[in-house]
Amino acid sequence: MKNKKILIGITGGIAAYKICFLVRQFVKAGAEVKVIMTPSATKFVSPLTLSVLSRNDVIINTFPEIDNFDKVEKLEQSTWHIDLAMWADVFIVAPATANTLGKIISGIADNFLLCTIFASRCPVILVPSMDEDMYRNTIVQRNIKNLESAGYKIIYPIYGELASGIYGIGKMPEPEEIFSYVNSFINRRIDLKGKKILITAGPTREPIDKVRYITNYSSGKMGFELARAAYDRGADVTLITGPVTLKETGNVKRIDIETTEDMFKEVKKIYNNFDLIIMAAAVSDFKPKSVYKGKLKKEKLDHLKLELIKNIDILKFLGEKKKDYKLYGFALETENGIENAKKKLKEKNLDLIILNNPLEEGAGFESETNVVTLIDNNKVRRLSKMTKYEVGNIILDYYLEND
Ligand code: CTP
């Protein structure tokens, strides 16, 4: 981040207060930061705070508020949006409200921030953040999709407690997460160009009857972040995912499945076309022996016994068939982690196993971060707590070092 020029645009959403922490983080990392706010953003957080933290003036208005036009030099401010747009290495708009997103895609430039966005030559990263119903609105969704197609980078909102107190999707990712995204983005290496990578993610669902199923707590985040990291580094990425609420990045080829059997079918069709396969999915080990055709009724039942049978171990299958690809698996262990992971590495014929314990602080299914240990036949390397995106990048670094 040293000497990097970061332009931050803040619009009028409640998450605006969190941008103070983001600014601080960039400054601490050695970056130069300038902040633009929309007039509505100033209702949520003070420009003075941002000015002190960024060590720069904060710009809000397109036109200088002067009534004496003898002071012509003051009018130079009206060209600042061009200067600022040229100055920045990267431009982050966070939080980006539905209003601002809609204006950008419609070409409206009625405030200083919007003028600067349109004048920018550097990458512009938008961080939409709003109430869940607003976020899910068809027009907002269409705008985000069109903005992405127009070349804007999007950091998608996450699931969590919203300002209304309701849990839902729309929450802005934490400043650390945005920082780490921008950091990797700026220092991105396109070192996986030409590599074909298959990643599986999320849980699987095993039906009991037409309305019920067995599943697990997997959110799919680790697999999706791996896919994003690989995509950002130029790889050709295919993502087979169980049911999750996440959106894949850019042109990642996504295949949606429900059951382990479905995932296996998709894997079987394509596994021979890849250089690297990473099984990050939390595959259900068992499934009900029989699936009721309709809805299972509780009448006449004092208790219910479900008979479960074993599912295929997809990773083991891939290990047995392995010829030209590298194969990485995950091990989810709550005790004797290293020992069990080493056993899986061997039994499933893997090149690398990534051990994680969901009970550990900073790890877990819904968490933005993870604490993992990389284990191969020669080494055990425990990583500190970091975002799942960074974990993904380290796994990909490992691949390049050992390919
Ligand atoms: N895996 C798989 N197919 C299964 C079960 C697991 O491909 N039916 C893969 C997972 O995607 C993961 C690895 O195997 O990469 C290890 O999964 P994990 O749940 O930790 O271990 P299991 O082998 O299922 O053993 P156990 O649950 O007994 O620990």
Boltz pocket constraint, residues with backbone or C-beta under 6 A from the ligand:
constraints:
  - pocket:
      binder: B
      contacts: [[A, 260], [A, 279], [A, 280], [A, 281], [A, 282], [A, 283], [A, 284], [A, 285], [A, 311], [A, 312], [A, 313], [A, 314], [A, 315], [A, 316], [A, 328], [A, 329], [A, 330], [A, 331], [A, 332], [A, 333], [A, 344]]
      max_distance: 6.0
